[in-house]
Amino acid sequence: MDVATSNLSRAMAEQADDTFKEADTALLGIVERVQHDGTGPAALKRLHDALVMHQQELPQLAGLFVYDENGIWIVNSTSAPLNRFNNADREYFIFHRHNADPGPHIGVPVISRSSGKWVIPVSRRINKPDGSFGGVALATIDIDFFKAFYDSLQIGNAGAVALVLNSGVMLIRRPFDVKVIGKDMRSTELYRYYTTQGPAGAAFIKSAQDGVTRLNNYRGLRHYPVFVAAALSKDEILHEWWNDTIWHSVGVLCLVIVVGLFGWHLIRQIRLRTTAEAELTLTHASLEQLNQTLERLAMQDGLTGLANRRQFDITLHNEFSRATRHASALALIMLDVDCFKQYNDIYGHAAGDDCLRTISHLIRNLTAGRPGDLVARYGGEEIAVLLPNTDVASAVAIADTIRSAIRDLEIEHSGNPTGFVTISAGVDARIPIRGVDEPTALILAADKALYEAKSEGRNRVLAARGNVPSSIAASHRD
C-alpha cells in the first residue's frame, strides 16, 4: 500500500506539474507578445485570436486574460466585455504589482468573475519598456479539471487526495467540498510533515478535515510551489489485508490437515515396519534443521546485526587469499567506541546496547555501496571493517567519514571529554605476499594503530606505522 500511494502521488504530481506547465507556457508567449508588440488595436486583435486558440487547445483553462497596470482587462479569451470588471484587488495582481520577479505565480483559488466558477490563477508579470509594472497575464485553471481527474482515481471509499500550495493554501481535495477550497492547512499534521521531513515522504496521519487515519504519501511538484497528497484509509487497508489473511489461513490450514493426515498414515506404515528407523529419521531431520539454524545464527552478532567474529575470520581468510592471488590491496579498519565503559557506568548497559546498535547501523549504511566490504563486531565495543581492493589512503578516508558521522550523531556522553560519543580507528592496508604475510598481521597492525589513536587523544583515525603515516584528528569543535 505504501508503494501504491507512492505511485499515486507521483502520477498526481506529474499531472499537476504538466497542467501548470502548459498554462505557464501559454502565459510566457502572451507576455512576450504584449512586451514586444504593445497593446495597439491590431496587436490586441492578434493577441485575442491567440488567446482563444490557446484556450481551445488546453482543456484545463477556464480563460486567458491580460490586465493593464490598473487591473483593467485589455484582452481576454472569453466573450465578456473588457470594461466589465477590474481585478486590481486580486491576490495575484497585488503580488505582481509589488514583486519584480518575472516568473510564474500560482495564486489562491478564487471564484471567477467572468464564469462564476472556482479557478486556480496562474499568472506572470508584464513589464513596461522601462522595467516598471505594466500589468498581468493570467491563465485560470478550472478546478473541475482537477476534480474530474481525482474522481477517476481508485482510492477506496475513505481515501483522499489533495492539491496544496507550499504556502499552506488548499487548492482542491477529494472528497470534494467547496468549503475546503482556499482553506489554511498550515496547522495540519500533513503540512508539518511536508515542511519538516522533506519534499516527499509517507506517514500515517489523522486527517484534520474528517478525522480519518490514512496512509499519506506526499510529494512536491518539480517546477511549481505546490505539493500533492495521496492517502488510503488505514481501516480499508487492514480490511483488505484481513480478508486475504483469512483466506490464506484457511487454505494453509487445509493443506496442513491434508499433509498431517498423509504424514500420520506414512508414519504409521513406517512404524509397522520398524519403529527404530522412523525415530532415527526424525532425529536426523531435527538435527539437520537445528544445525542449519545454529550455523546461520553463528555467523551473525545478535546485538548489532553485524557479522560476528566467526564470519569475520572466515571472510578475512578468503579475502586475504584472493588479494594474494591477484596482488591487490586489502585494508582493515578497527574501530572502538571511546570511553565506552564510562558510558555503560553512567547510562546503563541497556543504553550502551542501544548506542552500539545505532553506531553499527550507521557504519553498515556508510559502507553499503560496495558488496565486497564486510562490517563485523570484533568484540565488545570494537568493530572491524574489511575493505578489499582498497589502499591505505582510501581506507583512512572511509574511516574518518565514519568517525565524523558518528560524532555528528551527537549521542550524549558526559564521560567523554567531547561530551558526545566518539570513536577511534586504526587502519592498515597491504598487498599480501605469499609465504610472507599472514591475515593476523593485518589485524595486529590495525589494532596497534587503534590503540595509538586512543593514546594520542581519541576521536581520531591513525594508519599503521608500516604504511605512510596518516593521522586525522577531530575538528576544533570536537
N, C-alpha and C positions, 0 to 999 in steps of 0.2 A: 504494500500500500504506500510505503514511502517512495518507492520507485514510480508508482502510478501518479502520485501527487506531484513528484518532481517533473515527470514528463508533461503533465497537465499544465503546470505553471510555466514550463519552458515554451509550450505551444501558445499559451496566453500572452506571454511576454513578446514572442515573435509577432503574433497577430497585432498586438497593440503598437509595437515598435514600427511595423510596416504601415499601419494605419496613420500614425502621426507623421511618419516619414513621407508618405505620399502627399498629405496635406501640406507639409512644410516645403516640399519640393515645389508645389504649385505656388506657394507664397513667395518663394525665392524668385521665381520668374516674374511674379507680379511686381515685387519691389523693384527689380531691375528695370522693368518696363516704365514704371512711374518715374524713377530717378533718372532714366535716360531719355524717355520720350516726353516727359512732362504731363500736364493734365489739361491740355487743349482739347477742344471738342473732337477733333479727328483722332487724337491719341486715346481719348476715353471711349470712343466708339469701338476702336480696335480692341481696347482692353476689355470692354464689356463682352464682346464676342469671345475673347479668350476665357473669360470667367465662366461664361455659360458652357463652353466646351469642357473646361476642367470639371465643372460640377457634373456634367453628363458622364464623364469618364470615371469619376470616383464616387461610387455609391454611398460611401460613408459621409459625404459632405452634405450638410443642410444648406450651406450657402457660402459664397465668397464675397468679401466686401473690402472697400478701400475708403478710409476716412481722412479728412484733412486735419490740420493741427488743432482744429476746434471741435473735432468729434462729429462733424457733419459728413454724411455719406456723399461721396462724389461719383461712385460707380459700384454696382453690385451685380450678382448673377441672378437675382430674383426680379419679379415684376413689381415689387413695392416701390413707391415714389421715393426719389432720392432725398427730398426735403422733409420726409415724414418723421424721421427720428434723429436724435442726437445721442451719441454713445460716449460722450466725454466723461460720464460718470462710471463707466465700466472699469472693473479692476485691471483688465489687460491694457486699457487705454492709459490709465493713470500710471501703470508700471512703465510703459514705453516712454511716456512724456518725461519721466524722471530718471530713466536709465538709458544711457547711450549705447548699450550693448546691442549690436545688430542681429544677434542670434534669435532663435525661436523662443517663444514663451507659451507655456500651456497654462491657461488661467483656470480659475474656479468655475464650476458649472453654473450656467445661467439659463433663464427662460428667454428664448429668442424673441425679440420684439417684432420680427417680421413674420415668424411662423407660429409663435406661441409654444414651441416645443423646447424641452430641455436639451441643451447643446453644450459641448466642451469646446471652448475657444482656443485656437492655435493661432498665434499672431507673430508678426515681425514689425520692427520699427522702420519707418520711411524717413530718410534724412533729406533736407534741402541741400542745394549745392554747397552752402557754407558749413554743412555739418550739423545744423540745428534741427530741432524736431519738426518734421514735415507731415506727420500723420501715421496711420497704422494700416497695415494689410492684415485682414482677418479671414481665417477659414473656420467655420463652425462644423464640428463633427456631431452628427445626430446620435444621442445616447442610445436610441433604439437600435442603431447599428451594432453596438457592443452587446446590448440586451439580447438581440437575436442570436448572436454568436454564443453567448454564455448559456442561453436556453438550450442550445444544441449539445451541450457537454453532458456526459454521463457521470453525475456526481452523487447519485442516490437521492433519497427523499429528504435527507437532512444535511446534505453537503452545501457548501457555499463557495463562491468565487467573488473576488473584488478587484477593483482597479483604483489605486490611491495615489495622489500626488505625494512627492517626497516631503512636501510641507505639512502633510497630515490631513489633507482635504480628501474626503471620499468622492470619487467620480461616479462610480456605479457599483452595485452589488447584486448578486443573486443569492438568495431570494430577493426579487426586486421590490423595493419600497421607495416611493418618491421622497419619503421623509428623510432617508439617509443620504440622499444626493447633497453634496456640499457639507456633510457633517464633519466636525473636527475629530480626527482619530488619534491625536497626539497623546491622549491619556490611556489608550488601549494597550494591552499586552502585546498584540501583534505589532503595533508601531514601535514599541520599545525593543522588541526582538530585531526588527529590521534596522533600526538606527544604531543598535549596540553590538549585534552579532555579525554584521556584515551584509552585503547586498543579496545574499542567497542563503537559504537555510531551511530547516524544518523543526517544528516543535508542536507538542500537544498544548493547545491554548483554548481556554474557555472564552467563547465569543462575548464581546461587550454588547453585541446587538440583540442576541436572543438567548444567551446563557448556555448554548450547546458546546460541549467539549469536542474539538475536532483536531485531526492531524493536519496542521497547516504547513504548506510549502510556499515560501515567499521568494520572489526574485525581482531584482531591479531591471528596468529596461536598459539596453546598451547605449542608446543615444539621447534619451529624454529623462527628465527628473520625475519618473513615475515608477511605481512597483505594482506587481500583481500578487495575489494570494489565492491559492487553490487549497480547499480544505474538505476533507472527508470526515463524516461523523465517526467518532470513536465507537459508539454503540453499534452502528451499522457495520463497521469493520469487524468488530468482535462477533456480531451476529453471523456474518458470513463464515468467519473462522470456526465458530461453534458448530454450524451446520456441517462444514467439511470435516471437522474433527469427529463428530458423532458418526457420520457415515463411514469414515476411515476406521474408526474404532470398532464399529460393528463388523466391518469386513475383516479387520485383523483378528477380532475375537473368533469369528467363524473359522478363519484359517488356523488359528491356534487350536481350536477344538478338533478340526479335521486332522491336523498334524499330531495333536495329542493322542487321538484315538488310534491313528496309524502307528504311532510310536509305542503306545501301550500294547497293541497287538504284536508288533515286531519284537518288543522286549519279552513279551510272554512266550513267543516262539523260541527266542534265543535262550531264555531261562529253561525252557523244556529240554533244550539240547545240553546247555552247560551254563550253570549259574556263575561259575568262576570266570568263564570267558566274557560274559556280559559285564561283570564287575570290573574286570581288567580293562575292557574297552572304555567304560565310563570314567574310570580313574585316569586312564591315559588322556582322554579328551579334556578332562578337567585340568590336568597338569599342563597340557599344551596351552590351553586358554590362559591359565594363570601365569605361565612363563611369558607369554606374549604381552600380557598386561604388565608384568613386572619389568620386562625389557623396555617397554615403552616408558614406564614411569622412571626407570633407572637412568634415562637419558635426559630428563628434564628436572630443573630445580623447582620444587614445589612452592616456594615462597614467591619467587620473582617471575617464574615462567620462562626464564632463560635456559639455555643449555647448561647442564651440570658439569661437574668436574670430569666425570667419566666420558661424556661426549666430547668435551674439550680435548682430553688426552688422545682420544681416537682421531679426532679431526686434525689435531696438531701433527700427529704421526703421519697421517695421509698427506697433508699439505706440505709437510717437510720433505717427504719422499718425492712429491710431484715437483717442488721447487728445485730439488737436487737434480732430477732428470732433465728439467727444462732450463736450468741455470737462470731461474727467475727469483726475484726478491720476495721474501716473506717477512712481514712485520708483525710485531706483537705489542699491544698496549696493555699495561697493567694499571688499573685504576683502583683507588682506595679512598673511601669517604673519610675526610679529615675529622678527627676528634669524635669518632662515632661512639666510642664507649661513653663519653660525656653526654652525648645526645641521648643514649639509652637511659643513662642515670637521671637526666633532667626530665625527659618527656615520657619515659616508659618504653618498654620493649614493643608494645603494640604500635606506638608512633614510629619507633625505629623500623619496624617491618614495613609500615606504610611508606616511610622515606625511601627504603631500598626498592620497593615496588615502583615508586614514582621515578626514581633515577634509572632503574632498569628499563622501564617503558620508554623513557626519553632516549637513552643510548640506543635501544633497538630501533627506534624510529629514525635516528640520525644516521644509522649505518644500514638502513634497509635498501638503499639504492643499488647495492652490489650483491648478487645472490651468493657469491663465494665467501663473503665475510661471516664470521661467527662471533656472537656475543655470549659469554658464559659467566656464570657465577663461579669464581675460582675458589672462594672460601670466605665465610664471614661476610664482611662488607667489601671484599676485594672482587673486582670484576675484570675479566680478560677479554680483549677484543683482538681477534686473529684476522689479519688482512693479507691475503695472497696478492701477489703482483703489486706490491706497494713498497716504495723506498722509504728511507727514514724521514726525509723532509715531508713527504705526503702524510706519513703516519703521525708525525708531530703536529701537523696542521689539523688532522682529524681529531687528535687527542685534545688540542686546545679548543676546537669547536665544541667538543663535548664538555670540557671544563667550563667554558664560558656559558653554555646553555644551562648547565646545572646551577651555576651561580645566579643566572638570570631568573631561575625559578623563585628565588628569594624565600627559600624554606627557612624559617626562623631557627636559629641555633645559638642560644646565648653562651654556650660553652666554647664556641669558635671565635677567635679574635675578630673575624669579619662580621659576626652577628648573623651569618646565614650559613647554610650547608654548602660546603665546597668539596672538591676532590683534588687529589694529587695524582699525577700519572707519570709512569716511566715507560719509555719507548725503546725498542730495539728492532732493527731490521738488518737482514743479511741475505746474501746469496749462498746457500749451503754448499759445502764441498764434500763429496762422498768420501767417507773414511776419516774426515777431519772434524766436521761439525755434528753435533747431536741436538735433538729437539730441546733437551733440558737446558742447553747453553742459552737458547733464546729466552727461556723463562727466567733463568738466573740473571741474565743481563738486564732484562726489562724490570725485574723485581728489584734489582740493586738500584737501578735508576729511579724507581719509585721511592725507595727509602731515602735516597739522596735528595729527591724533590721535597720530601717531608722534612728532612733535616735542614733544608735551606729556607724553610718558612711556610710550607704547604701552599695549596691553591696555585699550583704551577705544574708545568709539563717539562720533563727533563729527558733528553736522549741519553742512551748508554754511552759511557766514555769511549768505548771502542769505535763508535761512529763519530761523524762530525759533531762537535759539541753544539747542542741546541737547547736552550732553556727559555721557556716562555713563562713569565711570572704574571701574577694578577695585575689588573689595571689599578690606577691610583684609587678609584672609588671603592675597590675591594679592601 
